[in-house]
Amino acid sequence: MVTIDPGHNGGNGAHPREINALVDAGNRRKECDTTGTATDGGYPEAAFTWDLAQRVQQMLQAEGARVVLTRSDNTGWGPCINQRAAIGNLNRSDAAVSLHADGGPAGGRGFHVILPKAVPGLNDAIVAPSERLGRDLADAYAAGTGMPPATYVGRGGLDRRDDLGGLNLSTVPKVFIETGNMRNATDAALLSDPGFRQRAALALTEGISRYLRTS
């Protein structure tokens, strides 16, 4: 079982009260969700992640995997970050991947995979398998898309954080991937291109499948 979490939601902006409400993020309280970022041309992160998630779902299912998405459309709001983690947990997923595109500095480009830091008593058990998942995903994404590792965050396309509820609350191996920087003109042009999104989906599918084969 694989859980694919398309970040944000197209209707979040119309529901500020709901998405700004604080929820449990494991070691702190954080907003339920955010609206996400967008390219200078107006292509929203939520639309990007929804499109990419559906492509990955179809490809994984064609390989025989069972796949669940954390949201069913791009017109609603949420689910909240704690609910997104719970979906992967309740489905006892072998791997969970949260899809995003970053809103980094305009002069920086590239992708990075966010790995969970241990939050004692919460996610200790998933740190090591999540790192294996993240490395497989990063290697496949770089090879399959030509997108370079981020120049402005992390190292070698990998970063580690303990402030993300989706990672802190997960009981299954899970990572986030920022597939590129929407605020960078070069990355934005790629992320806005359906052909690139198809290559990205193929690369993500390969990375997830590689992890499942060896875990």
Secondary structure by P-SEA (a helix, b strand, c coil): cbbbbcccccccccccccccccccccccccccccccccccccccaaaaaaaaaaaaaaaaaaabbbbbbcccccccccccaaaaaaaaaaacccbbbbbbbbbccccccbbbbbbbcccccccccaaaaaaaaaaaaaaaaaaaccccccccccccccccccccccccccccccccccccccccaaaaaaaacaaaaaaaaaaaaaaaaaaaacc
